[in-house]
């Protein structure tokens, strides 16, 4: 039975995906999917301190996608390094994002109480 927090998060995530989600296509090797909605989130990750007090950081374009929507060749799979998500914007410009590692972290995470995966990518 879903908790109140879990139900509220599902409703919030559905609203966010409906308002700012972007439809694109996943590809792994030669296999691809139909439309997959992702919310794009740009995040700066602090990787290390170089000893001088200055932090070394990396900016990742994270995709927020429902795990049940992450289908490749019709099967639900976990993201792996090298997967690609592409979409065409309102100006007919194609964008491609490639799944990658962020230092010390896996390529994706599933947040507690969330129904979305956070997938680390870079625009290629």
Secondary structure, 3 states (H helix, E strand, C coil): CCCHHHHHHHHHHHHHHHHHCEEEEEEECCEEEEEEEEEEEEEEEEEEECCCCCEEEEEEEEEEEEHHHCEECCEECCCCCCCEEEEECCCCCEEEEEECCECCECCEEECCCCCEEEEEEEEC
